[in-house]
Amino acid sequence: MKSGANHGLEWHALRWARELGCRRYDLWGIPDALGRAAGAADEDERAALESAAQKDPLIGVYRFKKGFGGRIVRYLPAYDLPLIPPLYRLVRHRI
């Protein structure tokens, strides 16, 4: 049974951010092919990227986020900066 708890939690976070004066709220993370498709000038390329995105494990997350409206914005990718490399490797190995 789907309770919709994720929707409720995200909606509460959106309202809380708005009360604090935030004008933007980043849900962060969709299939990269959809981000590239949003900026594609060629229709064939856009269609191919959108089709490829349907096979991405994040497509369900994208559908969830799409329900809140908004727009696709691409940023530079995120990277880790391990300050204690041996500990970082240990943690990454256990994930």
C-alpha positions in Angstrom: 0.0 0.0 0.0 1.3 3.4 -0.9 0.8 6.0 1.8 2.1 9.0 0.0 4.4 9.8 3.0 7.1 11.1 0.7 4.7 13.5 -0.9 3.6 14.8 2.5 7.1 15.2 3.8 8.3 17.0 0.7 5.2 19.3 0.7 5.9 20.1 4.4 9.5 21.0 3.6 8.4 23.2 0.7 6.0 25.1 2.9 8.6 25.4 5.7 11.1 26.8 3.2 8.6 29.3 1.9 7.7 30.5 5.4 11.5 31.1 5.9 11.5 33.3 2.8 13.0 30.9 0.3 12.0 31.6 -3.3 13.6 28.4 -4.8 13.7 24.8 -3.7 16.0 22.3 -5.3 14.7 18.7 -5.3 18.2 17.7 -6.7 18.6 14.8 -9.0 16.9 13.5 -12.1 18.1 11.2 -14.9 20.9 13.1 -16.6 19.4 12.3 -20.0 16.4 14.4 -19.1 18.6 17.3 -18.1 20.4 17.1 -21.4 17.1 16.7 -23.3 15.8 19.9 -21.8 18.7 21.8 -23.4 18.8 19.9 -26.7 18.2 22.0 -29.8 17.5 19.1 -32.1 14.2 17.3 -31.9 15.6 13.9 -32.8 18.3 14.2 -30.1 15.7 15.3 -27.5 13.5 12.3 -28.3 16.5 9.9 -28.1 17.5 11.3 -24.7 14.0 11.2 -23.4 13.7 7.6 -24.5 17.0 6.7 -22.9 15.8 8.4 -19.6 12.9 6.0 -19.4 15.4 3.2 -18.6 17.2 5.1 -15.9 16.7 4.0 -12.3 15.9 7.6 -11.3 12.9 7.9 -13.6 10.5 7.1 -10.8 12.1 9.8 -8.7 11.7 12.2 -11.6 8.0 11.4 -11.8 7.6 12.1 -8.1 9.4 15.4 -8.3 7.6 16.4 -11.5 4.3 16.3 -9.5 5.5 19.3 -7.6 5.9 21.4 -10.8 9.0 23.5 -11.3 11.5 23.3 -14.1 14.7 21.4 -15.0 17.9 23.2 -14.2 21.3 21.7 -14.8 24.2 22.5 -12.5 27.8 21.4 -12.3 28.1 17.8 -11.0 28.7 17.2 -7.3 32.0 15.6 -6.2 33.3 14.2 -2.9 36.4 15.7 -1.3 37.7 13.0 1.1 39.5 14.7 3.9 40.5 11.3 5.5 41.0 9.1 2.4 41.4 5.7 4.3 38.2 6.4 6.3 36.4 7.5 3.1 37.4 4.3 1.3 36.1 2.3 4.2 32.8 4.0 4.3 32.4 3.8 0.5 33.2 0.1 0.6 30.4 -0.5 3.2 27.8 1.4 1.2 
